[in-house]
Amino acid sequence: MNFKHIIGKSTFKYGFTIPKRYYSDIIVPSKGEKRKINLIFAESQNCSAWLCRLNNTSSHLQVRYDNKFGLPFVNWLKNTFPKSYNAENQSLNEFVEIEVIDNDSFSIKAYPLLSRNCLYFSDIIIHKLDSSLLSYDQRFLDIVIAVRNIPFEDDKRQMHYNFRIKEELSSAGWLNEQKIVGDKKVKLKCDYRKEDFQLEVEFGNARTYYQDIIKFVMAYNSGLIKLGGLIVPSSKFARHLCNLGIKNAYKMSDGARTKYSGMMDFKKAACEFPYIENIFLTPFFILSLDYQR
């Protein structure tokens, strides 16, 4: 049994939640009770922690290490994930993998964001959604891992990144080109869907970006999804891709003057969203796809 958890502010302070689908694989304390476990990290270090069943409506199962015994683990987290620890907002790219060795021992493996050429998410807009829930949604982790597996290449255009994202998500069990609604007269399709989670990847112009949001509304109102996610390039990434497009258009036109239309970017989405957010009841988020050299 193993699962992944995105690093957030609460990870450094308190602990992390175990997904409910894994409850049957371990001895779970009664509601309001706890039992001691051992955390193994940094290959050979270990410390004591608590496996706690919260005494609330949801009765979540959590691993807690917010005491003096958990200090070595907290310090390891801070040293391993300095970007997330020092960030003002929720981390979107760094995570740990938790393996349950037995009922009393949990092994933790770190996946920090490396400084090599890579894609990553630099910002997020969240609508009608508790942001902390994304840290425990394995489908959101699919998206994070897919992007982290794609290197940034200076000469590659949006078709390349679209293809690579499709490869990564398909291998994680996402279906692509699914009908937005069951009505045969409606021809619209989504980019990706996994269970009740729909994802759109947009390197196009503003018109197609607005259509993506409408797709969420249509699928949500028809009962096919409960959550939508939209990936758009950051301003920096969009500018880089547009410059490649301009060079390619110039080359294809044999040096003649030509135009290349720009693409939607996260900055434009962030500026406009406060003026349209009250229209939508559908829970969804917009991610800024960025790169670092």
N, C-alpha and C positions, 0 to 999 in steps of 0.2 A: 504494500500500500504506500503510495506517495502522491503528493499534491504540491501545487505551487502557490505562493502567496506574494503579492506585490508589496514592496517595502513602502510603508507610509509612516506618518508621524507617530501613530500609536504603536507601531512595531518597535520603535526605539524605547517607548515608555512602558508599555504594558505587556503585549503579547500578540497572539494571532488566533483566529478562529478556525476550527476544523470543519470542513464542509460536511453537511448532514449525511451525504451518501456514504461516508466512511464510518459512521457510528457503529454499524454492525460488525466492523472488523476489529474493534477494540473493546475493552471493558470500560463502559461509560459510567461515571458516577451518577448517583441520583440527583435530582434537581436540588440545587443549593449546596451540594456536597463537592468535595475535591479529593484528589489523591496525588501523591508525589510521584514524579517521573524524572528521568535523566535526559538532559539534552547533550548531544555529542556534536561538536562543531570544530572547525579549523583542523579537521582530520583526526586529532587525538585529544583535544580539550573537551572537558565536560563540566556541567554544573547541574544543580537541582532546580526543578521548576514544579508548577502545579498544573494538573489537568482538572479544570473547573467546569462544572455544569451550572450555568447562571440561573438564579432564582427569579426569572422574569417570564414574560409571556412566551417569548421565542425559545427560552431555555437553551441558548447557544452553548456549545462546547468550546472552551478556550484553553490554550496553553498560556499560562501567566508566569512571568519571571520578574515582576516588579517588586523585588525585595533584595536584600543584601546577597543572597545566594545566587541570584541571577545576574549580578553585576558583571562577572567575567563575560557572559554572553552578550550583554548590552554593549560593553566596551568593544567587543569583537564586531558587532553590527556597525557601530559608529566608525570604526577604523576601516571596515570593508566597504561600506557604502557612504563615503564622505559627501558625495554629490547629493544624495537623497537627504542625508542628515542636515546639511547646510541649506538645502533648498527652502524657499519660502512656502511653496505650494506642494501638494501631493506629488510624490514620485510617480512616474508613468512607465518607467523602463527597467527598473532594477527589481529583482525578486529573489526569493529563496525557494529551494525545493526541500520539502520535508518528507523524510522516509520514516515510517513507523517500523522499527526493527522488531520490536515485540511490545507487549502491553506497557512496559515500563521504560522503554528507551526510544527516543526520537533523534534521528540524525538530520542535521541541517547542512545543506550545500548552498553556497552563495553564487549568484550570477550578477555581478556588478556590470555597469555599462563601461565598456572598454574605450580607450582613446583612439583606436584605429579608425580607418574610414568606415563609417556605418550610418545607417538610418536610425532615427529615434523619434519619439514624440516629445515636442517641446512645450506644448500647451494644450488645454482642453476647455471646452464650453460644455456645461452640463445643464440639462433641462428636465425638470420634473423627475429627478432621480437623486437618490442618496449616493453621493460619490464613494462612500466607504464600501458600498456593495460591490463596486467594480473590482476591488482588491481581492474578492473571494470568488468572482465569477471566472471559471476556468476558460470560458469562451473569450472573455476580454484578454486573458493571458495568452490564448492562442494568437490573438492579434498582435500583442506586444512581442511575443517570441518570433512570429512570422517576420515582422519588420526588423527585429534585431538580427535575424539570419541573413538579411540582404545587405551586402556591402554597397557603399556609395562609390560609384564610378563616374569620373569627371566627364566622360564623353557619352554617357548613356542618357537616352531621352525617356519620356514618360511611358512609351510602349514597353520598354524594357522593364521598368519598375512595375507596371501593371501585370506583366507576364510573371515576374518573380513573386509578386504578392499572391497571384492566383496559384502558383505552384505550392507555395508554403501553406496557404489556407486549405487547399484541396487535400494535402497530406495530413492536415489536422481534422479532416472530416467535414469541412464546410462544403455545401452545395452551391454551385454558381448558376446564374441565369434562371432563377426560379420565378414563376409568375407571381406578380404582386398580389393579385386577388384570384379567387376561383372562377370569376366571370370570364367566359370564353371570349366575350366581345372586347375585353380589356387586354391589350397586348403588352403592356408595360412589364418589364422584368427587373428584378433586383440583381445586384452584383453577386452577393453572397448571403446565404442563410444557414444557420445552424440551430435546429430546434425552433425556439420562438425569438431568436436574436437575428436581426437583419443588418447587414453591413454594406455600405456604399463607399467606393473609392473614386474620388473625383479629381482628375487632372484637366477637366474641361473648363468652359467659361461659366459665367454666373448663371446663365439660363439653365444649364444642366444641373448645377448645384441646387437651385431652387426646386427643380423637379425631384431631386433625390429626397429632399425633406417631405415633399408631397407623397412620395412613395411610402415613407414611414407612416404617414397618416392613413393612407389607403389600406395598408397591410394591417395596421393596428385596429382600425375600425372594422375590418373584416374578421378579426379574431385570430389572424395568423401569427402575429408577433406581439411581444410585450416590451421589446426594447429595440432601439435602432442606434446604429453608430455610423458616422460619416467621417472619412479621412480626406483632408484637403492639404495641399502643400503649404508650408510656411511661406512668408513673403520672400525670404532668401532663396528657398528651394524653387519657388515658382519663377523668380527672376532668372535663376540659373537655367532652368528648363526652357524658358522663353528665349533666352539668348542662344541656346543651342538650336531652337526652332528657327530663329531669325537667320542664323548662319546656314542652316540646311535649306531654308526657302531661297536664300540668295544663291546658293550653289545650284539648286534645281532650276532656277530661273536664268541660269547662265549669266549671272552678274547684273541682270536687269533690276530696277527698283521694284520691291515687292513688300507686301505687308504680312505680318504674322500676328494673329489675334492673341491677346494675352489670356491667362488662365485665372481662375478663381484662386484666392489664397486666404489663409486663416485671418490675417489682419482685416481684410474686407468683411469676412464673416462675423468677426468680433465687433466691428463697428456697427453693422446693420442689425445684429440679432436682438438687441434690446428693443428695437422698434417693431419686431414681428413675433417675439416669443409668446405674447399673450394669445396669439391665434391658435397655438398648438397645445393639445392636451397629451400628446404622445410623448412618453419618456425617451429621450435620445441624447446623444452627446456628439460633439464635433472635435476631432483630434487634429492637431497641427503636425504634419509630417515634415521632419527636418533632417539635416545631415551634418556630420562633423568629419573633418579631415584628420 
